[in-house]
Amino acid sequence: MNKLLQAENLHKTFGQVTAIRDVSLNLGSNDFMAIIGKSGSGKTTTMHLLAGLESPDSTYLVKVNLTYP
């Protein structure tokens, strides 16, 4: 499997509120992902961290491997 996106141990807090804690994922070239959950469960924060729009609070790893023909 060709890994397109890998993230490990994403953690983000806003003040005393923990938005996400220790989120890890691996997506391959044929994978499909959906993030579902209640309001305030950290869906948007997770996407912002993966896109680089927010900075995580903890040490983490995000790798993006895109190759074009």
C-alpha positions in Angstrom: 0.0 0.0 0.0 1.3 3.4 -0.9 0.9 5.7 2.1 -0.5 9.1 1.1 -1.0 10.5 4.5 0.4 9.5 7.9 -0.2 11.3 11.2 0.8 10.2 14.7 -0.2 11.4 18.1 -1.9 14.7 17.2 -2.9 16.6 20.3 -4.5 20.1 20.6 -5.9 22.0 23.5 -7.6 25.4 23.6 -7.1 26.8 27.1 -8.1 24.0 29.5 -10.3 22.3 26.8 -8.7 19.3 25.0 -10.0 19.3 21.5 -8.2 16.1 20.4 -5.8 13.7 22.1 -3.5 11.2 20.5 -5.1 11.0 17.1 -3.2 8.8 14.6 -4.1 7.7 11.1 -2.7 6.2 8.0 -4.3 6.6 4.6 -3.2 4.8 1.5 -3.8 5.5 -2.2 -7.0 3.5 -2.3 -8.4 4.5 1.1 -11.4 6.6 1.8 -11.9 8.4 5.1 -14.8 10.2 6.8 -14.6 11.9 10.2 -17.9 11.8 12.1 -18.9 12.8 15.6 -20.9 15.1 17.7 -20.6 18.9 17.7 -17.4 19.9 19.5 -15.8 16.5 19.2 -12.7 17.7 17.3 -13.5 17.0 13.7 -12.6 20.4 12.3 -9.6 20.7 14.6 -8.3 17.4 13.3 -8.7 18.6 9.7 -7.0 21.9 10.5 -4.0 20.1 12.0 -3.7 17.8 9.0 -3.9 20.8 6.6 -1.3 22.8 8.6 -3.8 25.5 9.5 -3.4 24.9 13.2 -0.3 24.0 15.2 -0.4 20.9 17.5 0.5 21.0 21.1 2.5 17.8 21.2 5.2 16.1 19.2 3.7 14.6 16.1 4.4 13.4 12.7 2.5 14.2 9.5 3.8 12.8 6.2 2.2 13.5 2.9 3.5 11.5 -0.1 2.0 12.7 -3.4 3.5 11.6 -6.7 2.3 12.6 -10.1 2.9 10.7 -13.3 
